[in-house]
Amino acid sequence: MNIGEIARRSGVSPSTVSYALTGKRAVSEATRRRIQQVIDEVGYRPNAAARALKEGRTRTLGLVIPPAAGRLTFMQLEFVASVMEAAARADLDVLLSPSGGDHDRSFERIISGRRVDGVILMEIRLDDPRVTRLQRAGMPFVTIGRTARPQAMSWVDIDYAMLIGRCVDHLADLGHRRIVLINRSAELVASGYGPGQRARDGFAEAVARRGVEGSEFCCADHAHAGDACVEEVLRANPEVTAAATINEAALPGIQRALERAGLEIPRRFSIAGVAARHWAEQFHPQLTAADVPAAEMGAIAVQFLIERIAEPDTEPKQQLLTPPISLRSSTGPAVQPGPGRP
């Protein structure tokens, strides 16, 4: 039983039920009694968030997104949508706030102005000043990603190091001896971006363990950059036969450049990675990949944040997800380089 059902049975709006539970706005005595009668009949008990928000909080969560919202990757958009859906189910609003560069003032306003009850941070760096700022302010927060010292904070993350390592293992098992990592942009990785740094570490460990040749190339988050990156890869190492990537937004360009070079997938070139399922299935042929459960991660982050708001002194919660590698059609046995290479 949720607030929406209580509202339907009481003949009022969900917001009226919320006001009756939290005392945030006045509700007539007759309406309050009607709502209470339904609550008593069905045995509804407000969750911890409702109890905490009774103290006069904003009933709003802050979601701090990367700048240039129009260029979010599909995975990031899934995070945003899942956070908003999970918040709505808990009868909470979401305030979007970009951070980075000229947008840092927006981030500061939601903290200093106490415009939200808690914050979800995306795109975490290993050393992230936003985390330090939230800790100093005593603001409840949850991160999608984790810093280099994540023990004292609540977070949800993907094990990029392990998953890229599994991609390398899969490619090595197929006989590929020269493999490249196509990472995110050089600027993002240099800034300490967690997934990029951990993918790099996992790749380096795996190629050393498997005794294969490995090299890394950074690539911005768009198709044109993916195209240019593959050209650079083939110029630098014309004998490479496989790639692992965490850069889903570059995949269309990667595919286009491989086709132009005459490298049919997977007969002459294999590629695997970590990506949103949408991008994996749009790739041709479909991408062998660990499908990032962005919707699940967003919902977990909201639940963790609700619990932090309700009971800020409890131990922080963390969840590290390792989705399986879905074997699709973009990987196959290695062949010796031949015509079509630059």
KOLVOSE-735794 format. One record per residue (C-alpha): residue number from 0; residue in one letter; x, y, z. Coordinates in steps of 0.05 Angstrom, whole numbers. Layout:
<rs>
num NUM; residu a; xx X; yy Y; zz Z
...
</rs>
This chain:
<rs>
num 0; residu m; xx 0; yy 0; zz 0
num 1; residu n; xx 28; yy 68; zz -19
num 2; residu i; xx 6; yy 141; zz -15
num 3; residu g; xx -27; yy 138; zz -83
num 4; residu e; xx -73; yy 81; zz -62
num 5; residu i; xx -89; yy 116; zz 4
num 6; residu a; xx -108; yy 178; zz -36
num 7; residu r; xx -153; yy 138; zz -83
num 8; residu r; xx -190; yy 105; zz -26
num 9; residu s; xx -197; yy 171; zz 11
num 10; residu g; xx -221; yy 209; zz -50
num 11; residu v; xx -165; yy 261; zz -45
num 12; residu s; xx -101; yy 276; zz -82
num 13; residu p; xx -34; yy 243; zz -63
num 14; residu s; xx -8; yy 311; zz -42
num 15; residu t; xx -65; yy 318; zz 7
num 16; residu v; xx -47; yy 251; zz 38
num 17; residu s; xx 25; yy 274; zz 41
num 18; residu y; xx 5; yy 339; zz 76
num 19; residu a; xx -37; yy 300; zz 126
num 20; residu l; xx 21; yy 255; zz 142
num 21; residu t; xx 76; yy 307; zz 146
num 22; residu g; xx 38; yy 367; zz 172
num 23; residu k; xx 72; yy 410; zz 119
num 24; residu r; xx 6; yy 444; zz 101
num 25; residu a; xx -60; yy 450; zz 136
num 26; residu v; xx -113; yy 397; zz 120
num 27; residu s; xx -185; yy 402; zz 144
num 28; residu e; xx -203; yy 359; zz 204
num 29; residu a; xx -256; yy 321; zz 164
num 30; residu t; xx -206; yy 305; zz 109
num 31; residu r; xx -153; yy 285; zz 159
num 32; residu r; xx -202; yy 238; zz 194
num 33; residu r; xx -222; yy 207; zz 128
num 34; residu i; xx -150; yy 194; zz 109
num 35; residu q; xx -134; yy 167; zz 179
num 36; residu q; xx -194; yy 119; zz 174
num 37; residu v; xx -168; yy 90; zz 109
num 38; residu i; xx -98; yy 84; zz 139
num 39; residu d; xx -125; yy 47; zz 199
num 40; residu e; xx -167; yy 1; zz 155
num 41; residu v; xx -110; yy -21; zz 111
num 42; residu g; xx -56; yy -20; zz 165
num 43; residu y; xx -12; yy 30; zz 127
num 44; residu r; xx 50; yy 55; zz 163
num 45; residu p; xx 88; yy 114; zz 135
num 46; residu n; xx 159; yy 96; zz 117
num 47; residu a; xx 221; yy 125; zz 150
num 48; residu a; xx 225; yy 181; zz 100
num 49; residu a; xx 154; yy 204; zz 114
num 50; residu r; xx 169; yy 204; zz 189
num 51; residu a; xx 233; yy 244; zz 180
num 52; residu l; xx 202; yy 293; zz 131
num 53; residu k; xx 148; yy 307; zz 183
num 54; residu e; xx 199; yy 351; zz 215
num 55; residu g; xx 190; yy 405; zz 162
num 56; residu r; xx 237; yy 384; zz 107
num 57; residu t; xx 230; yy 402; zz 34
num 58; residu r; xx 209; yy 333; zz 8
num 59; residu t; xx 258; yy 346; zz -49
num 60; residu l; xx 321; yy 308; zz -69
num 61; residu g; xx 378; yy 341; zz -107
num 62; residu l; xx 407; yy 304; zz -167
num 63; residu v; xx 474; yy 333; zz -187
num 64; residu i; xx 486; yy 318; zz -261
num 65; residu p; xx 545; yy 332; zz -307
num 66; residu p; xx 543; yy 399; zz -344
num 67; residu a; xx 513; yy 404; zz -414
num 68; residu a; xx 452; yy 363; zz -398
num 69; residu g; xx 435; yy 359; zz -472
num 70; residu r; xx 496; yy 315; zz -482
num 71; residu l; xx 486; yy 264; zz -427
num 72; residu t; xx 501; yy 194; zz -449
num 73; residu f; xx 444; yy 144; zz -454
num 74; residu m; xx 469; yy 111; zz -390
num 75; residu q; xx 469; yy 178; zz -353
num 76; residu l; xx 399; yy 193; zz -379
num 77; residu e; xx 376; yy 125; zz -352
num 78; residu f; xx 405; yy 144; zz -284
num 79; residu v; xx 367; yy 210; zz -284
num 80; residu a; xx 301; yy 177; zz -305
num 81; residu s; xx 307; yy 121; zz -254
num 82; residu v; xx 322; yy 170; zz -197
num 83; residu m; xx 262; yy 212; zz -215
num 84; residu e; xx 216; yy 151; zz -220
num 85; residu a; xx 240; yy 123; zz -153
num 86; residu a; xx 232; yy 191; zz -119
num 87; residu a; xx 161; yy 198; zz -147
num 88; residu r; xx 143; yy 130; zz -118
num 89; residu a; xx 164; yy 157; zz -50
num 90; residu d; xx 124; yy 221; zz -62
num 91; residu l; xx 187; yy 263; zz -67
num 92; residu d; xx 208; yy 316; zz -118
num 93; residu v; xx 276; yy 319; zz -153
num 94; residu l; xx 315; yy 383; zz -166
num 95; residu l; xx 367; yy 375; zz -222
num 96; residu s; xx 431; yy 414; zz -213
num 97; residu p; xx 491; yy 413; zz -260
num 98; residu s; xx 561; yy 417; zz -230
num 99; residu g; xx 629; yy 431; zz -259
num 100; residu g; xx 660; yy 494; zz -288
num 101; residu d; xx 611; yy 552; zz -288
num 102; residu h; xx 557; yy 509; zz -255
num 103; residu d; xx 591; yy 502; zz -187
num 104; residu r; xx 549; yy 560; zz -161
num 105; residu s; xx 486; yy 519; zz -174
num 106; residu f; xx 514; yy 462; zz -133
num 107; residu e; xx 533; yy 509; zz -77
num 108; residu r; xx 463; yy 540; zz -76
num 109; residu i; xx 428; yy 474; zz -64
num 110; residu i; xx 473; yy 462; zz -4
num 111; residu s; xx 478; yy 530; zz 28
num 112; residu g; xx 406; yy 546; zz 14
num 113; residu r; xx 382; yy 479; zz 41
num 114; residu r; xx 336; yy 473; zz -19
num 115; residu v; xx 337; yy 397; zz -15
num 116; residu d; xx 337; yy 344; zz 40
num 117; residu g; xx 394; yy 304; zz 8
num 118; residu v; xx 436; yy 298; zz -54
num 119; residu i; xx 453; yy 244; zz -105
num 120; residu l; xx 519; yy 257; zz -141
num 121; residu m; xx 536; yy 229; zz -210
num 122; residu e; xx 603; yy 223; zz -246
num 123; residu i; xx 647; yy 215; zz -184
num 124; residu r; xx 722; yy 229; zz -184
num 125; residu l; xx 771; yy 190; zz -141
num 126; residu d; xx 785; yy 256; zz -104
num 127; residu d; xx 719; yy 294; zz -110
num 128; residu p; xx 713; yy 362; zz -76
num 129; residu r; xx 637; yy 358; zz -80
num 130; residu v; xx 638; yy 299; zz -32
num 131; residu t; xx 682; yy 338; zz 16
num 132; residu r; xx 635; yy 398; zz 12
num 133; residu l; xx 574; yy 355; zz 27
num 134; residu q; xx 609; yy 322; zz 86
num 135; residu r; xx 628; yy 389; zz 115
num 136; residu a; xx 557; yy 415; zz 107
num 137; residu g; xx 527; yy 353; zz 141
num 138; residu m; xx 481; yy 343; zz 81
num 139; residu p; xx 457; yy 271; zz 70
num 140; residu f; xx 483; yy 245; zz 3
num 141; residu v; xx 493; yy 184; zz -39
num 142; residu t; xx 540; yy 177; zz -98
num 143; residu i; xx 533; yy 138; zz -163
num 144; residu g; xx 606; yy 118; zz -165
num 145; residu r; xx 656; yy 122; zz -109
num 146; residu t; xx 718; yy 160; zz -88
num 147; residu a; xx 786; yy 131; zz -72
num 148; residu r; xx 765; yy 130; zz 2
num 149; residu p; xx 693; yy 106; zz 0
num 150; residu q; xx 686; yy 72; zz 67
num 151; residu a; xx 649; yy 128; zz 104
num 152; residu m; xx 598; yy 145; zz 51
num 153; residu s; xx 538; yy 113; zz 17
num 154; residu w; xx 546; yy 95; zz -57
num 155; residu v; xx 525; yy 50; zz -114
num 156; residu d; xx 577; yy 32; zz -167
num 157; residu i; xx 596; yy -15; zz -223
num 158; residu d; xx 660; yy -56; zz -216
num 159; residu y; xx 692; yy -29; zz -279
num 160; residu a; xx 760; yy -58; zz -264
num 161; residu m; xx 733; yy -129; zz -258
num 162; residu l; xx 686; yy -122; zz -318
num 163; residu i; xx 740; yy -95; zz -365
num 164; residu g; xx 785; yy -151; zz -340
num 165; residu r; xx 731; yy -201; zz -358
num 166; residu c; xx 726; yy -170; zz -428
num 167; residu v; xx 801; yy -179; zz -437
num 168; residu d; xx 796; yy -251; zz -412
num 169; residu h; xx 741; yy -265; zz -462
num 170; residu l; xx 781; yy -235; zz -520
num 171; residu a; xx 844; yy -271; zz -499
num 172; residu d; xx 806; yy -337; zz -495
num 173; residu l; xx 786; yy -325; zz -568
num 174; residu g; xx 860; yy -319; zz -587
num 175; residu h; xx 868; yy -243; zz -590
num 176; residu r; xx 939; yy -223; zz -572
num 177; residu r; xx 936; yy -148; zz -587
num 178; residu i; xx 879; yy -112; zz -552
num 179; residu v; xx 865; yy -38; zz -540
num 180; residu l; xx 824; yy -3; zz -487
num 181; residu i; xx 780; yy 54; zz -514
num 182; residu n; xx 769; yy 95; zz -451
num 183; residu r; xx 731; yy 161; zz -439
num 184; residu s; xx 762; yy 229; zz -456
num 185; residu a; xx 833; yy 245; zz -436
num 186; residu e; xx 808; yy 305; zz -395
num 187; residu l; xx 758; yy 263; zz -357
num 188; residu v; xx 807; yy 208; zz -342
num 189; residu a; xx 861; yy 258; zz -321
num 190; residu s; xx 811; yy 290; zz -273
num 191; residu g; xx 808; yy 225; zz -234
num 192; residu y; xx 741; yy 201; zz -262
num 193; residu g; xx 728; yy 136; zz -226
num 194; residu p; xx 703; yy 90; zz -282
num 195; residu g; xx 759; yy 112; zz -329
num 196; residu q; xx 813; yy 103; zz -276
num 197; residu r; xx 787; yy 35; zz -254
num 198; residu a; xx 777; yy 11; zz -326
num 199; residu r; xx 850; yy 30; zz -339
num 200; residu d; xx 873; yy -8; zz -278
num 201; residu g; xx 831; yy -70; zz -294
num 202; residu f; xx 856; yy -70; zz -366
num 203; residu a; xx 929; yy -64; zz -346
num 204; residu e; xx 922; yy -121; zz -295
num 205; residu a; xx 886; yy -166; zz -344
num 206; residu v; xx 934; yy -157; zz -403
num 207; residu a; xx 993; yy -171; zz -357
num 208; residu r; xx 959; yy -232; zz -328
num 209; residu r; xx 941; yy -260; zz -396
num 210; residu g; xx 1008; yy -243; zz -429
num 211; residu v; xx 977; yy -203; zz -486
num 212; residu e; xx 996; yy -136; zz -515
num 213; residu g; xx 952; yy -79; zz -491
num 214; residu s; xx 948; yy -4; zz -503
num 215; residu e; xx 899; yy 50; zz -482
num 216; residu f; xx 867; yy 105; zz -524
num 217; residu c; xx 824; yy 160; zz -495
num 218; residu c; xx 762; yy 183; zz -533
num 219; residu a; xx 710; yy 237; zz -523
num 220; residu d; xx 637; yy 219; zz -514
num 221; residu h; xx 610; yy 224; zz -585
num 222; residu a; xx 609; yy 186; zz -651
num 223; residu h; xx 658; yy 232; zz -688
num 224; residu a; xx 710; yy 221; zz -633
num 225; residu g; xx 699; yy 146; zz -637
num 226; residu d; xx 713; yy 148; zz -711
num 227; residu a; xx 777; yy 188; zz -702
num 228; residu c; xx 799; yy 144; zz -644
num 229; residu v; xx 795; yy 80; zz -686
num 230; residu e; xx 836; yy 114; zz -741
num 231; residu e; xx 888; yy 132; zz -689
num 232; residu v; xx 888; yy 60; zz -662
num 233; residu l; xx 898; yy 30; zz -731
num 234; residu r; xx 954; yy 79; zz -748
num 235; residu a; xx 990; yy 65; zz -683
num 236; residu n; xx 980; yy -11; zz -682
num 237; residu p; xx 956; yy -39; zz -749
num 238; residu e; xx 959; yy -110; zz -722
num 239; residu v; xx 908; yy -99; zz -666
num 240; residu t; xx 849; yy -147; zz -672
num 241; residu a; xx 805; yy -129; zz -613
num 242; residu a; xx 782; yy -73; zz -567
num 243; residu a; xx 748; yy -66; zz -499
num 244; residu t; xx 712; yy -2; zz -483
num 245; residu i; xx 671; yy 35; zz -431
num 246; residu n; xx 654; yy 92; zz -480
num 247; residu e; xx 584; yy 76; zz -503
num 248; residu a; xx 572; yy 144; zz -536
num 249; residu a; xx 631; yy 133; zz -583
num 250; residu l; xx 605; yy 65; zz -607
num 251; residu p; xx 571; yy 89; zz -671
num 252; residu g; xx 635; yy 123; zz -694
num 253; residu i; xx 677; yy 62; zz -674
num 254; residu q; xx 633; yy 18; zz -717
num 255; residu r; xx 635; yy 66; zz -776
num 256; residu a; xx 711; yy 71; zz -775
num 257; residu l; xx 720; yy -5; zz -771
num 258; residu e; xx 673; yy -15; zz -830
num 259; residu r; xx 710; yy 38; zz -870
num 260; residu a; xx 776; yy 2; zz -856
num 261; residu g; xx 747; yy -63; zz -882
num 262; residu l; xx 749; yy -96; zz -813
num 263; residu e; xx 685; yy -136; zz -810
num 264; residu i; xx 659; yy -149; zz -740
num 265; residu p; xx 672; yy -201; zz -713
num 266; residu r; xx 707; yy -238; zz -770
num 267; residu r; xx 766; yy -189; zz -773
num 268; residu f; xx 757; yy -148; zz -710
num 269; residu s; xx 725; yy -162; zz -642
num 270; residu i; xx 698; yy -112; zz -592
num 271; residu a; xx 670; yy -120; zz -522
num 272; residu g; xx 655; yy -71; zz -466
num 273; residu v; xx 612; yy -42; zz -411
num 274; residu a; xx 552; yy -3; zz -437
num 275; residu a; xx 478; yy 10; zz -429
num 276; residu r; xx 438; yy -46; zz -460
num 277; residu h; xx 408; yy 3; zz -509
num 278; residu w; xx 476; yy 18; zz -540
num 279; residu a; xx 497; yy -55; zz -539
num 280; residu e; xx 435; yy -75; zz -578
num 281; residu q; xx 441; yy -16; zz -627
num 282; residu f; xx 512; yy -37; zz -646
num 283; residu h; xx 517; yy -80; zz -708
num 284; residu p; xx 526; yy -136; zz -696
num 285; residu q; xx 502; yy -131; zz -625
num 286; residu l; xx 556; yy -116; zz -574
num 287; residu t; xx 584; yy -168; zz -526
num 288; residu a; xx 580; yy -127; zz -462
num 289; residu a; xx 565; yy -121; zz -389
num 290; residu d; xx 499; yy -85; zz -391
num 291; residu v; xx 499; yy -29; zz -339
num 292; residu p; xx 436; yy -34; zz -296
num 293; residu a; xx 427; yy 41; zz -294
num 294; residu a; xx 353; yy 38; zz -274
num 295; residu e; xx 369; yy -9; zz -216
num 296; residu m; xx 427; yy 35; zz -193
num 297; residu g; xx 384; yy 98; zz -193
num 298; residu a; xx 330; yy 64; zz -151
num 299; residu i; xx 382; yy 38; zz -101
num 300; residu a; xx 412; yy 107; zz -95
num 301; residu v; xx 344; yy 138; zz -79
num 302; residu q; xx 330; yy 84; zz -27
num 303; residu f; xx 398; yy 94; zz 6
num 304; residu l; xx 387; yy 169; zz 7
num 305; residu i; xx 317; yy 164; zz 37
num 306; residu e; xx 347; yy 121; zz 93
num 307; residu r; xx 403; yy 171; zz 105
num 308; residu i; xx 353; yy 228; zz 109
num 309; residu a; xx 309; yy 190; zz 158
num 310; residu e; xx 365; yy 162; zz 201
num 311; residu p; xx 429; yy 202; zz 188
num 312; residu d; xx 468; yy 167; zz 244
num 313; residu t; xx 462; yy 97; zz 215
num 314; residu e; xx 521; yy 63; zz 181
num 315; residu p; xx 528; yy 83; zz 107
num 316; residu k; xx 509; yy 31; zz 55
num 317; residu q; xx 548; yy 11; zz -7
num 318; residu q; xx 532; yy -34; zz -66
num 319; residu l; xx 582; yy -55; zz -119
num 320; residu l; xx 548; yy -87; zz -179
num 321; residu t; xx 582; yy -136; zz -227
num 322; residu p; xx 531; yy -151; zz -283
num 323; residu p; xx 549; yy -212; zz -326
num 324; residu i; xx 580; yy -205; zz -394
num 325; residu s; xx 525; yy -217; zz -445
num 326; residu l; xx 556; yy -256; zz -502
num 327; residu r; xx 527; yy -227; zz -566
num 328; residu s; xx 555; yy -224; zz -636
num 329; residu s; xx 612; yy -173; zz -636
num 330; residu t; xx 667; yy -221; zz -613
num 331; residu g; xx 697; yy -280; zz -649
num 332; residu p; xx 762; yy -319; zz -658
num 333; residu a; xx 823; yy -278; zz -676
num 334; residu v; xx 851; yy -279; zz -746
num 335; residu q; xx 918; yy -255; zz -772
num 336; residu p; xx 917; yy -183; zz -798
num 337; residu g; xx 908; yy -177; zz -873
num 338; residu p; xx 885; yy -130; zz -928
num 339; residu g; xx 844; yy -70; zz -907
num 340; residu r; xx 892; yy -47; zz -853
num 341; residu p; xx 921; yy 23; zz -861
</rs>
